[in-house]
Amino acid sequence: MKSILKVGAILAVVATLAVATMGTALAQTSTPPEFRGFKGAIASVSPNGTSLVLTTKAHGDVTIQLTAQTKYKAPGLPNATLAVFEAGKRAAFLVDANGVALHAYLIPGPLHVQRGGTVTVGGYVAGTSITLASKQGDLSTFVITGVTQVQFKQGTTAVNDGSHVLVIAQRDPATDRLTAKAILVFAGSPKGPPDGAGGPPPPPGKGPG
């Protein structure tokens, strides 16, 4: 009699464990894949385009895997590819549990830019473009169009090599091209925002000076 009771107890325990195991297996099967989102600045892209390193505030440097199934999106580019996801640009990624990017989104920078600096040697071509060097030596080239206004301040009368200027421009988020809306020429360093600072420009004719 006691043997029968022991066998019954053992069978009950086995049955309980079996049910619990099946329940866990079913739960794992029905759980969707884990997805995570990362946002930051692109530090580098592998030469073969299969991965990139993203510098984030919350997680530091994160390596994100890229495949042929990764979908890329960028403002103004309906058929965006990895080519526009260059080092230095900001982007957001949705990745799966294996670190593979399913979606990649290019984060547009400011649409309006103000940059001060000095005109490089041969950097001003009237009606075409102007290239500035910042105090740190960074170069910025702006496209000049027929509606670009050139304003002379502090007694200046021309744009020459080494002229101190402040350029108010519009940035194309798809190509990063900078189109000058106004060029303010000064006798000394322009009293504008720090080199490279962005923000909405003042109306032409309302610049410093």
C-alpha positions as CSV (number, residue, x, y, z in Angstrom):
1,M,0.0,0.0,0.0
2,K,2.8,2.3,1.0
3,S,4.6,1.5,-2.3
4,I,1.5,2.4,-4.3
5,L,1.3,5.8,-2.5
6,K,4.9,6.6,-3.1
7,V,4.6,5.8,-6.8
8,G,1.5,8.0,-7.0
9,A,3.4,10.9,-5.3
10,I,6.3,10.5,-7.7
11,L,4.0,10.5,-10.7
12,A,2.2,13.6,-9.4
13,V,5.5,15.5,-9.1
14,V,6.7,14.4,-12.6
15,A,3.3,15.6,-14.0
16,T,3.6,18.9,-12.3
17,L,7.2,19.4,-13.6
18,A,6.1,18.5,-17.1
19,V,3.3,21.0,-17.1
20,A,5.5,23.7,-15.7
21,T,8.2,22.9,-18.4
22,M,5.6,23.0,-21.2
23,G,4.2,26.3,-19.9
24,T,7.7,27.8,-19.9
25,A,8.4,26.5,-23.4
26,L,5.2,27.9,-24.7
27,A,5.9,31.3,-23.1
28,Q,9.3,31.4,-24.6
29,T,7.9,30.5,-28.0
30,S,5.3,33.3,-27.9
31,T,7.6,36.0,-26.7
32,P,8.5,38.4,-29.5
33,P,12.2,39.1,-30.3
34,E,13.8,41.8,-28.2
35,F,14.3,45.1,-29.9
36,R,16.4,48.1,-28.7
37,G,16.8,51.6,-29.9
38,F,20.1,53.5,-30.0
39,K,20.7,57.2,-30.8
40,G,24.0,59.0,-31.1
41,A,26.8,60.2,-33.4
42,I,28.3,57.8,-35.9
43,A,32.0,57.3,-35.0
44,S,33.0,55.1,-37.9
45,V,31.6,52.8,-40.6
46,S,33.4,49.6,-41.6
47,P,35.0,49.6,-45.0
48,N,32.8,46.7,-46.2
49,G,29.6,48.4,-44.8
50,T,28.6,45.5,-42.6
51,S,28.8,47.5,-39.3
52,L,29.3,50.9,-37.7
53,V,30.2,52.3,-34.3
54,L,27.7,54.6,-32.7
55,T,28.7,56.8,-29.8
56,T,25.8,57.2,-27.4
57,K,25.3,59.0,-24.1
58,A,23.7,56.1,-22.3
59,H,25.7,53.1,-23.6
60,G,29.0,54.5,-24.8
61,D,30.3,53.1,-28.1
62,V,27.9,50.6,-29.6
63,T,28.7,48.4,-32.6
64,I,25.7,47.9,-34.8
65,Q,25.5,45.2,-37.5
66,L,24.2,46.1,-40.9
67,T,22.7,43.7,-43.5
68,A,21.0,43.9,-46.9
69,Q,17.7,44.0,-45.0
70,T,18.5,47.1,-43.0
71,K,16.2,49.9,-44.1
72,Y,17.7,53.4,-44.3
73,K,15.7,56.7,-44.0
74,A,17.0,60.3,-44.3
75,P,15.2,63.6,-44.7
76,G,14.7,64.5,-48.3
77,L,16.1,61.2,-49.6
78,P,13.3,58.7,-50.3
79,N,15.9,56.1,-51.5
80,A,18.5,56.7,-48.8
81,T,21.3,54.2,-48.5
82,L,24.2,53.6,-46.1
83,A,26.3,56.1,-48.1
84,V,24.6,59.0,-46.4
85,F,25.3,57.6,-42.9
86,E,28.8,59.1,-42.6
87,A,31.0,59.5,-39.6
88,G,30.1,62.6,-37.6
89,K,26.4,62.5,-38.4
90,R,23.8,61.7,-35.9
91,A,21.5,58.8,-36.4
92,A,19.0,56.5,-34.6
93,F,18.8,52.7,-35.0
94,L,16.3,50.0,-34.2
95,V,18.2,46.8,-33.6
96,D,17.2,43.2,-32.8
97,A,18.5,41.0,-30.0
98,N,21.6,40.1,-32.1
99,G,22.5,43.8,-32.6
100,V,21.4,43.8,-36.2
101,A,19.9,47.1,-37.4
102,L,16.4,46.7,-38.8
103,H,15.8,50.4,-39.4
104,A,18.3,53.3,-39.6
105,Y,17.2,56.9,-39.3
106,L,19.5,59.9,-40.1
107,I,18.8,62.7,-37.7
108,P,18.8,66.1,-39.5
109,G,21.0,68.9,-38.0
110,P,20.0,72.5,-37.9
111,L,18.5,73.9,-41.1
112,H,19.8,77.4,-40.4
113,V,23.5,77.9,-39.8
114,Q,25.7,81.0,-38.8
115,R,29.4,80.7,-39.1
116,G,32.1,83.3,-38.6
117,G,35.7,83.1,-39.8
118,T,38.2,84.4,-42.3
119,V,38.1,84.0,-46.1
120,T,40.7,81.5,-47.2
121,V,43.2,82.3,-50.0
122,G,41.2,82.3,-53.2
123,G,38.2,81.2,-51.1
124,Y,35.8,83.8,-52.5
125,V,34.5,83.5,-56.0
126,A,31.8,86.1,-56.6
127,G,28.5,84.6,-57.5
128,T,29.7,81.1,-56.9
129,S,31.0,80.2,-53.4
130,I,32.9,81.4,-50.3
131,T,35.1,79.3,-48.1
132,L,35.9,80.2,-44.5
133,A,38.4,79.0,-42.0
134,S,37.4,79.0,-38.3
135,K,39.8,79.8,-35.4
136,Q,40.3,76.1,-35.1
137,G,41.2,75.8,-38.7
138,D,38.0,74.0,-39.8
139,L,36.9,74.9,-43.3
140,S,33.3,75.6,-44.4
141,T,32.2,76.2,-48.0
142,F,29.0,78.0,-48.8
143,V,27.2,78.2,-52.2
144,I,26.4,81.7,-53.4
145,T,23.3,82.2,-55.5
146,G,21.6,85.1,-57.2
147,V,19.7,86.0,-54.0
148,T,22.7,85.9,-51.6
149,Q,23.1,89.4,-50.0
150,V,26.6,90.7,-49.4
151,Q,26.6,93.4,-46.7
152,F,29.7,95.5,-45.9
153,K,30.1,96.6,-42.3
154,Q,32.6,98.8,-40.4
155,G,33.8,100.6,-43.5
156,T,34.6,97.5,-45.6
157,T,34.0,97.7,-49.3
158,A,35.1,94.3,-50.7
159,V,35.6,90.6,-49.8
160,N,39.3,89.7,-49.9
161,D,41.5,86.9,-48.8
162,G,41.6,87.1,-45.0
163,S,38.4,89.2,-44.7
164,H,36.5,88.6,-41.5
165,V,32.9,87.5,-42.3
166,L,29.8,86.1,-40.8
167,V,27.8,83.8,-43.2
168,I,24.1,83.2,-42.6
169,A,23.2,80.1,-44.5
170,Q,20.6,77.4,-45.0
171,R,21.6,73.8,-44.8
172,D,20.2,71.0,-46.9
173,P,19.6,68.1,-44.5
174,A,19.9,65.5,-47.3
175,T,23.2,66.7,-48.7
176,D,24.6,69.0,-46.0
177,R,25.1,71.6,-48.7
178,L,25.3,75.1,-47.2
179,T,23.7,77.9,-49.2
180,A,24.6,81.4,-48.2
181,K,21.6,83.7,-47.6
182,A,23.7,86.7,-46.4
183,I,27.4,87.4,-46.1
184,L,28.4,90.1,-43.6
185,V,31.9,91.5,-44.1
186,F,33.7,93.2,-41.1
187,A,36.9,95.1,-40.5
188,G,37.6,92.8,-37.6
189,S,36.3,89.5,-36.1
190,P,32.5,89.5,-36.5
191,K,30.5,89.6,-33.2
192,G,28.4,86.6,-34.1
193,P,27.9,83.2,-32.5
194,P,30.8,80.9,-31.9
195,D,32.4,79.3,-34.9
196,G,30.0,76.6,-36.2
197,A,27.1,77.6,-34.0
198,G,23.7,77.1,-35.5
199,G,20.3,78.7,-35.0
200,P,17.8,80.8,-36.9
201,P,19.5,83.7,-38.7
202,P,18.5,87.4,-38.2
203,P,16.8,89.0,-41.1
204,P,19.3,90.3,-43.7
205,G,20.3,93.9,-42.9
206,K,19.8,93.2,-39.1
207,G,23.2,91.7,-38.6
208,P,25.8,93.1,-36.2
209,G,27.6,96.3,-37.1
